[in-house]
């Protein structure tokens, strides 16, 4: 046992990060959720118990465990428990439709699922189409059946956790699926080192202090939120977790718990600023305000800085495959470089290149490519996509950017027409693929349109087949039955034909620039 722990202590492992915090600060509050406070020692014990149970169920080194959980202590226990077990976690967006969950579970080779009780009905619909899944654990149910095991029952058993001596920090820790432009998501294999090193990078860039208090309200299945769990362990701080986003509850928690670190996507910051009596809350404890996942308007930045006068605002850019942070605009540059997403994180190498991998001159547009210890290992079960992404020895982001003479990055076009709504990445091709299956639709193009609350919303331009008819609501309802709700169009416009160039390519920029709208906004 001692030799195993000695070997593992030399690695940058997510599980060891928790155990180190438990050894150094056993009685410090680690995580607080729904009034329950858990120390580092208690979280280590809970995660180790789950890890031991998973091992006893046959989860071996590098085998996959999927989970669909909302924010809460079970998510955190599962995250660290899987990491300790030697298995690989597959966190899933709880907003996905049944068919989307089915694909990810099967593609990832998950043999065990851990789900919140509210998703039992969804899993029951697809259970017969999940042949690799051996056991399903349900959080929020005290009764076990032949098909579903109560999560609480795991902690009523005697399970011995055995450190996995062959585990290395280059091994996969989590597989995080990103929406694919071909309609199929890709699983980015993030290693223990990826997540550990990104946490170290964040400590440096955000100037985090030991024992800081952070609040997480963004969904924990997002890689940025998951990585915050690692970061806080590294500094032995306390994480307060809200199950859902409520701007009033956020302000109350900041005031009562003296929160000093908070990440919100721009839409969330905007909602927070709209609270009628927002200035009446004591937010003087706040030191670090972070935003990302979408471009943050200058007006929102200015209002955040005004409200949180003791804090600095950090604008972060990145993507899942980089674990995820790549560049950050520091507070001192928030106004001076308002259009920029900052400069590269420490330990992240950046180039801006043309199609032949030549560096482009300052001020010219090129693709931003990355290298460094936070770069994913591969796309799971997708060697072709992995080879394409790593062409030339760098990771190709698909983002078109330009650099200024001080090395600040400016995003010119989002990768492959991606839409970002409320911090969620939405890929037009996935929605188009669904709509093309409708018997009445001849052609369709999906674009993002500005939205004052969410940043962007989805708009569908539809060309109907001859002698066919559809209403805007019928198109939206059809999408809602095949996709996660946040991906469905909010607007639909019917056209006689889509604009195309001489090669037949749809000119989406023409659609984006058009101000015509034939229907009212769907609420």
C-alpha positions in Angstrom: 0.0 0.0 0.0 2.7 2.5 1.0 4.7 1.8 -2.1 1.6 2.4 -4.3 0.8 5.7 -2.7 4.5 6.8 -3.0 4.4 6.0 -6.8 1.1 7.9 -7.2 2.2 10.9 -5.2 4.8 11.6 -7.9 2.1 12.0 -10.5 -0.2 15.0 -11.3 -3.4 13.0 -10.6 -6.8 14.5 -9.9 -7.5 12.0 -7.1 -4.1 12.7 -5.4 -4.9 16.4 -5.5 -7.9 15.7 -3.3 -6.0 13.4 -1.0 -3.2 15.9 -0.7 -5.7 18.6 0.4 -7.2 16.1 2.9 -3.8 15.4 4.4 -2.8 19.1 4.6 -6.2 20.6 5.6 -8.4 17.7 6.8 -10.8 19.8 8.9 -11.2 22.8 6.5 -14.5 23.2 4.7 -14.0 21.9 1.1 -17.5 21.9 -0.4 -20.8 23.4 0.7 -24.1 22.6 -1.1 -27.7 23.1 0.0 -26.6 23.8 3.6 -24.4 20.7 3.9 -20.7 21.5 4.6 -18.2 18.8 3.9 -14.5 18.9 5.0 -11.6 17.8 2.8 -11.2 14.6 5.0 -14.9 13.8 4.6 -14.9 14.3 0.8 -11.8 12.1 0.6 -13.6 9.4 2.5 -16.7 9.7 0.4 -14.8 9.7 -2.9 -12.6 6.8 -1.8 -15.7 4.7 -0.8 -17.2 5.3 -4.2 -13.9 4.4 -5.9 -13.6 1.2 -3.9 -17.2 0.3 -4.8 -16.5 0.9 -8.5 -13.4 -1.3 -8.3 -15.5 -4.1 -6.7 -18.0 -3.8 -9.5 -15.2 -4.6 -12.0 -14.2 -1.1 -13.1 -10.6 -1.5 -14.1 -7.9 0.9 -15.2 -9.1 3.1 -18.1 -12.7 1.7 -18.1 -15.5 4.2 -18.5 -18.1 5.4 -16.1 -20.8 7.8 -17.4 -22.7 10.2 -15.2 -25.7 12.6 -15.7 -25.9 14.7 -12.6 -27.0 18.2 -11.7 -24.9 20.4 -9.5 -24.5 18.9 -6.0 -22.3 16.9 -3.7 -22.9 13.6 -5.5 -21.4 15.2 -8.7 -18.3 16.1 -6.8 -18.0 12.7 -5.1 -18.5 11.0 -8.5 -15.9 13.2 -10.2 -13.2 12.4 -7.6 -14.3 8.9 -7.0 -14.0 7.9 -10.7 -10.6 9.6 -10.8 -9.4 7.6 -7.8 -10.7 4.3 -9.1 -8.5 4.4 -12.1 -11.5 4.6 -14.4 -12.4 7.4 -16.8 -15.4 9.6 -16.2 -17.8 10.6 -18.9 -19.8 13.6 -17.7 -22.9 14.3 -19.8 -25.1 17.4 -20.3 -28.3 16.7 -18.4 -30.2 18.8 -21.1 -29.5 16.3 -23.9 -32.2 14.4 -25.6 -32.5 10.6 -25.2 -30.9 9.9 -28.6 -27.9 12.2 -27.8 -27.3 10.4 -24.5 -27.6 7.0 -26.2 -24.9 8.0 -28.7 -22.4 9.3 -26.0 -22.9 6.3 -23.7 -22.3 3.8 -26.5 -19.5 5.7 -28.1 -17.6 6.1 -24.9 -18.0 2.4 -23.9 -19.4 3.3 -20.5 -20.1 0.2 -18.4 -21.7 2.0 -15.5 -24.0 5.0 -15.4 -24.6 7.3 -12.4 -27.7 9.4 -12.8 -30.0 11.8 -10.9 -33.5 10.3 -10.3 -35.1 12.8 -12.6 -33.4 11.2 -15.6 -34.6 7.6 -14.9 -37.4 7.9 -17.4 -35.0 9.0 -20.1 -32.7 6.1 -19.5 -35.6 3.7 -19.3 -36.6 4.7 -22.9 -33.1 3.8 -24.3 -32.0 1.1 -21.8 -32.3 -1.8 -24.3 -30.1 0.2 -26.7 -27.2 0.5 -24.2 -25.7 -3.0 -24.4 -22.4 -2.1 -22.7 -24.0 -0.7 -19.6 -23.9 -3.2 -16.7 -25.2 -1.2 -13.8 -27.2 2.0 -13.3 -26.9 4.0 -10.0 -29.5 6.5 -9.1 -29.0 9.5 -6.9 -32.0 10.7 -5.0 -33.7 7.3 -4.6 -33.4 5.2 -1.4 -34.7 2.0 -3.0 -32.7 -0.4 -5.2 -34.3 -2.6 -7.9 -33.1 -5.2 -10.3 -32.4 -2.4 -12.8 -31.4 0.6 -10.7 -29.1 0.8 -7.6 -29.6 3.4 -5.0 -26.6 5.7 -4.7 -27.0 5.9 -1.0 -26.6 2.1 -0.7 -23.0 2.4 -1.9 -22.1 4.2 1.4 -23.8 1.5 3.5 -21.4 -1.2 2.4 -17.8 -2.0 3.3 -15.7 -1.2 0.3 -11.9 -1.2 0.2 -10.3 1.4 -2.1 -7.1 0.1 -3.6 -4.7 2.7 -5.1 -4.1 1.9 -8.8 -0.4 1.7 -9.0 -0.2 1.7 -12.8 -2.2 5.0 -13.0 -0.2 7.8 -14.7 -1.0 11.4 -15.2 -0.9 10.8 -19.0 -3.9 8.5 -18.6 -7.4 9.7 -19.3 -9.4 11.2 -16.4 -12.5 12.6 -18.1 -14.0 12.3 -21.6 -15.8 15.5 -22.3 -18.0 15.4 -25.4 -18.2 18.4 -27.7 -20.9 19.0 -30.3 -19.6 18.0 -33.7 -20.1 19.9 -36.9 -21.1 16.7 -38.6 -23.9 16.2 -36.1 -22.0 13.6 -34.0 -20.2 14.9 -30.9 -16.5 14.1 -30.3 -15.2 12.9 -27.0 -12.1 14.9 -25.9 -10.0 12.7 -23.7 -8.6 15.0 -20.9 -5.9 13.4 -18.9 -5.2 13.8 -15.2 -2.2 16.1 -16.1 -4.4 18.2 -18.4 -6.8 19.0 -15.6 -4.2 19.3 -12.9 -2.0 21.6 -15.0 -4.9 23.8 -16.1 -5.7 24.3 -12.4 -2.1 25.4 -11.7 -2.3 27.8 -14.7 -5.5 29.3 -13.3 -4.0 29.8 -9.9 -1.2 31.8 -11.5 -3.3 33.8 -14.0 -6.1 34.7 -11.6 -3.7 35.3 -8.7 -5.7 32.9 -6.4 -4.8 32.8 -2.8 -4.8 29.8 -0.4 -8.1 29.1 1.3 -10.1 31.3 -1.1 -13.9 31.0 -1.3 -15.4 30.3 -4.7 -19.0 30.0 -5.8 -20.0 27.7 -8.7 -23.4 28.1 -10.3 -22.5 27.1 -13.9 -23.3 23.4 -14.7 -20.5 21.2 -13.3 -20.5 19.0 -16.4 -18.8 21.9 -18.2 -15.1 21.4 -18.2 -14.4 24.9 -16.8 -16.6 24.2 -13.8 -15.1 20.7 -13.3 -11.6 22.1 -13.4 -12.6 24.6 -10.7 -13.0 21.6 -8.4 -9.3 20.7 -9.0 -8.2 24.3 -8.7 -9.8 24.8 -5.3 -8.2 21.6 -4.0 -4.8 22.9 -5.0 -5.3 26.0 -2.9 -7.2 24.2 -0.1 -10.1 26.7 -0.5 -13.9 26.3 -0.1 -16.3 25.8 -3.0 -20.0 26.8 -2.6 -22.2 25.0 -5.2 -25.7 26.1 -6.3 -27.8 23.5 -8.0 -29.3 26.1 -10.3 -28.6 29.7 -11.2 -30.6 32.2 -9.3 -29.1 35.7 -9.3 -30.7 36.7 -6.0 -29.3 33.6 -4.4 -25.9 34.3 -5.8 -25.9 37.8 -4.3 -27.1 36.4 -0.9 -24.4 33.8 -0.9 -21.7 36.4 -1.7 -22.9 38.5 1.2 -23.3 35.8 3.8 -20.4 33.5 2.9 -17.9 36.3 1.9 -17.3 34.8 -1.5 -14.3 36.2 -3.3 -14.2 34.2 -6.5 -16.9 33.8 -9.1 -17.2 32.7 -12.7 -20.3 33.5 -14.8 -21.0 33.5 -18.5 -21.9 36.9 -19.8 -25.6 36.2 -19.9 -25.5 35.3 -16.2 -23.6 38.4 -15.3 -26.2 40.4 -17.2 -29.1 38.7 -15.2 -27.2 39.4 -12.0 -26.9 43.1 -12.8 -30.7 43.3 -13.5 -31.7 42.4 -9.9 -33.7 45.5 -8.8 -31.9 46.1 -5.5 -28.5 44.7 -6.6 -26.6 47.6 -5.0 -28.0 46.9 -1.6 -26.1 43.6 -1.2 -22.6 43.6 0.5 -20.3 42.3 -2.2 -17.1 43.9 -0.8 -15.5 40.4 -0.3 -15.3 39.8 -4.1 -11.8 39.9 -5.5 -12.0 37.8 -8.7 -14.8 38.1 -11.3 -14.4 35.7 -14.2 -16.3 35.5 -17.5 -15.9 33.3 -20.6 -17.7 30.9 -22.9 -18.9 33.8 -25.0 -17.8 37.4 -25.8 -18.6 39.7 -22.9 -19.9 43.1 -24.1 -18.0 46.1 -22.8 -21.1 47.5 -21.1 -21.5 44.4 -19.0 -17.8 44.5 -18.0 -18.1 48.1 -17.0 -21.2 47.4 -14.9 -19.6 44.4 -13.2 -16.5 46.4 -12.3 -18.7 49.2 -10.9 -20.8 46.8 -8.8 -17.8 44.7 -7.6 -15.5 47.7 -7.0 -13.0 45.6 -5.0 -12.6 43.0 -7.7 -10.9 42.6 -11.0 -12.6 41.1 -14.1 -10.9 38.4 -16.1 -12.1 37.5 -19.6 -11.2 33.9 -20.4 -11.1 32.2 -23.9 -10.5 28.5 -24.6 -12.1 25.3 -25.6 -12.8 21.8 -24.2 -9.8 20.2 -26.0 -7.4 22.6 -24.1 -8.9 21.7 -20.6 -10.1 24.5 -21.4 -8.3 27.8 -20.8 -6.0 29.2 -23.5 -6.0 33.0 -23.2 -7.1 35.6 -20.6 -7.6 39.3 -20.7 -6.4 40.6 -17.3 -8.3 43.3 -15.4 -5.8 46.0 -16.1 -6.4 45.5 -19.8 -10.2 45.1 -19.7 -10.9 48.6 -21.1 -7.7 49.2 -23.0 -8.1 46.0 -25.0 -11.9 45.7 -24.8 -12.2 43.6 -28.1 -9.4 41.2 -27.1 -9.5 37.9 -25.3 -6.1 38.6 -23.9 -2.8 36.8 -24.1 -1.9 33.1 -23.7 -2.1 31.4 -20.3 1.2 30.4 -18.8 2.2 27.0 -20.2 0.1 27.4 -23.3 1.9 27.8 -26.6 0.1 29.8 -29.3 0.6 30.4 -33.0 -1.5 32.1 -35.6 -1.0 30.4 -39.0 -2.2 30.1 -42.5 -3.3 26.9 -44.3 0.3 25.9 -44.8 1.2 26.3 -41.1 3.2 29.5 -41.8 2.9 32.2 -39.1 0.9 35.1 -40.4 2.1 38.7 -39.8 0.8 40.8 -36.9 -2.6 42.1 -37.7 -3.5 39.5 -40.3 -6.1 36.8 -39.8 -5.1 33.2 -39.3 -6.1 30.1 -37.4 -5.0 29.9 -33.8 -3.2 26.6 -32.9 -2.1 25.4 -29.5 0.4 23.2 -27.7 1.1 22.5 -24.1 0.5 20.2 -21.1 -3.2 21.1 -21.1 -3.8 19.7 -24.6 -6.1 16.7 -24.7 -4.8 13.2 -25.4 -7.1 12.4 -28.3 -10.7 12.2 -29.5 -12.0 8.9 -28.1 -12.7 6.2 -30.7 -12.0 8.7 -33.5 -8.4 8.4 -34.8 -9.3 10.3 -38.0 -10.5 13.4 -36.2 -7.5 13.2 -33.8 -5.0 13.1 -36.7 -6.8 16.0 -38.4 -6.8 18.1 -35.2 -3.0 17.5 -34.5 -1.9 18.1 -38.1 1.6 19.7 -38.1 2.3 18.9 -34.5 -0.1 21.6 -33.1 -3.8 21.4 -32.1 -6.0 23.2 -34.7 -8.7 25.1 -33.0 -10.7 26.1 -36.0 -10.9 29.7 -34.6 -9.8 32.6 -36.9 -8.0 35.3 -34.9 -5.4 38.1 -35.3 -2.7 39.3 -33.0 -1.7 42.8 -32.3 1.8 44.1 -31.7 1.6 43.4 -28.0 0.6 39.7 -28.5 -3.1 40.2 -27.6 -5.5 37.8 -29.4 -8.7 39.1 -31.2 -11.3 36.5 -32.3 -12.5 37.2 -35.8 -14.8 34.3 -36.5 -16.0 31.4 -34.4 -15.0 27.9 -35.3 -17.2 26.3 -38.0 -20.2 28.6 -37.5 -20.6 27.7 -33.8 -23.4 29.5 -32.0 -22.9 30.4 -28.3 -26.2 30.9 -26.4 -26.0 31.5 -22.6 -22.6 29.9 -22.6 -23.8 26.7 -24.4 -22.1 25.7 -27.6 -24.5 25.0 -30.4 -23.5 23.7 -33.8 -25.7 24.6 -36.8 -24.9 21.4 -38.7 -26.4 19.2 -35.9 -29.7 21.1 -36.1 -29.6 21.2 -39.9 -29.2 17.4 -39.9 -32.4 17.0 -37.9 -34.4 19.4 -40.0 -33.3 17.8 -43.3 -35.1 14.6 -42.1 -38.4 16.4 -42.1 -40.5 15.3 -45.0 -41.6 18.9 -45.8 -38.2 20.6 -45.8 -36.1 20.9 -48.9 -33.3 23.0 -47.6 -32.3 24.6 -44.3 -29.6 26.9 -42.9 -29.0 27.6 -39.2 -27.4 30.8 -38.0 -26.9 32.7 -34.8 -28.8 35.9 -34.3 -28.1 38.5 -31.6 -30.0 38.2 -28.3 -29.8 40.8 -25.6 -30.1 38.3 -22.8 -28.3 35.1 -24.1 -25.8 36.6 -26.4 -27.1 34.6 -29.4 -30.1 32.6 -30.3 -30.8 30.0 -33.0 -32.5 31.1 -36.2 -33.6 28.6 -39.0 -33.9 29.6 -42.6 -36.2 27.0 -44.2 -37.0 26.2 -47.9 -40.1 24.0 -48.2 -40.7 21.3 -50.7 -43.3 22.1 -53.4 -46.9 21.8 -52.2 -45.8 21.5 -48.6 -46.5 23.8 -45.7 -45.1 24.3 -42.2 -45.5 26.9 -39.5 -42.8 28.4 -37.4 -44.0 26.6 -34.3 -44.2 23.3 -36.1 -40.5 23.6 -37.0 -39.5 24.5 -33.4 -41.6 21.7 -31.9 -40.0 19.2 -34.4 -36.5 20.2 -33.3 -37.5 20.1 -29.6 -38.5 16.4 -30.0 -35.1 15.4 -31.4 -32.6 17.8 -29.7 -31.9 19.3 -26.3 -34.3 22.2 -25.8 -31.6 24.9 -25.8 -30.6 23.9 -29.4 -34.1 24.4 -30.9 -34.6 27.5 -33.1 -36.1 30.5 -31.5 -36.9 32.1 -34.9 -37.8 30.5 -38.2 -37.9 32.4 -41.6 -39.2 30.7 -44.7 -37.4 31.5 -48.0 -37.9 30.5 -51.6 -34.2 29.7 -51.9 -31.0 29.9 -49.8 -28.3 32.4 -51.0 -25.4 30.6 -52.6 -22.1 31.3 -54.3 -21.0 30.1 -57.7 -19.7 26.8 -56.1 -23.1 26.2 -54.5 -22.0 26.9 -51.0 -24.7 28.6 -48.8 -23.7 32.1 -48.0 -24.5 32.2 -44.3 -23.0 35.7 -43.9 -25.8 37.0 -46.1 -28.4 35.4 -43.9 -26.7 36.8 -40.8 -26.6 40.3 -42.2 -30.2 40.3 -43.2 -32.5 42.1 -40.8 -35.6 40.6 -42.3 -37.7 38.5 -40.0 -41.0 37.1 -41.1 -42.3 35.9 -37.7 -42.3 37.2 -34.1 -39.9 35.9 -31.5 -40.9 32.7 -29.8 -40.9 33.3 -26.1 
